[in-house]
Amino acid sequence: MKRIYIILIILSNSVFINGIYAQIGGRGTYDFLNSTVSARVAALGGSMVPISDNDLQLTLFNPSLISPAMHHTMSLSYVDYFAEGNFASMQYGRSFEKFGNFTGGIQYNNYGKAVLTNEAGQVEGEFGLSDYTLIVGWGRQLDSNFSIGANAKIVGSQYESYSSFGMAVDVAGTYITKSGWLMSLTARNIGSELKSFLPSNNNLMPFTMQFGVSKRLEHVPVRVMFLYDHIQKWDLTYVDANNLNNDIDPITGLHNSKNGIEKFGDKLMRHLIVGTELYIGKNLILRGAYNYKRRQELQIPDKAGMVGFSWGFGVRISKFNINYARATYHVVGSPNYLTINVNLAEFSK
């Protein structure tokens, strides 16, 4: 238990290191650090996944999952995003007996081309927009129940002739109870922008703290997962200036406010992501999740559709683990995620 208290203190102090005024959703910079390119992560809600089964793709959000079993494994991911957007990533794992277990990776987000105009609105050409992240992760098992880990990240953006870069770290701890519940606590994106697009305009990183639990149920081939996102900030409510939900009283012109219990429930649910995996035999897994915050912010009131829901599957074919997912952000379309994991050591057997 002493080790658990130590990691809790470290994670709590990281809040103050990064600044208690952490940014939420687009108010800082490099917000793409909180988006995923992993098909499994996307299918389970798009954020930190508290599952320890030696899956390399989960370590980008939770480095305490890095284990010796990831030695000589590789993960390749691709996302067919909205419009011309295309994202890709590559990860590799390596273990060293004296130093622990390491991962290295690169993530590249390409948003396509934008029209370049002058002050008069005349078209002068096109320019590209892209973000990238270089990641080195480390993890160590302290005992049979407790592990810790950290990611170090170099982050950059290139928009036309403007560029920026920064550095950030993630720290995490994972504990498995005797009854089989896995609990993970992470503090992500602790750092700073070092070079801004504009001089003397450095912005905050999209810092977040997350706590998640999961358990493989007994007697049924199902795993359940619950995530509490953005521990550092209670009120994540977004007020739509366009008032698409028609919450203005037509007589008084005032906003229709929710009562105390309804308001509390809405704020609480914006932190929660619920996911599940269904295991069909040894080679097929079905996945699904619900993200309440995403649904509330991105739905169209007259046609909410499946906004906020995500689903996917994983299948093992020969030596390859193939994962696919779709996550619904808007009724007009959904990104497609594809991830392939492979243990390179199996090819030498």
Order of alpha helices (4+ residues) and beta strands (2+ residues): alpha-alpha-beta-beta-beta-beta-beta-beta-beta-beta-beta-alpha-beta-beta-alpha-beta-beta-beta
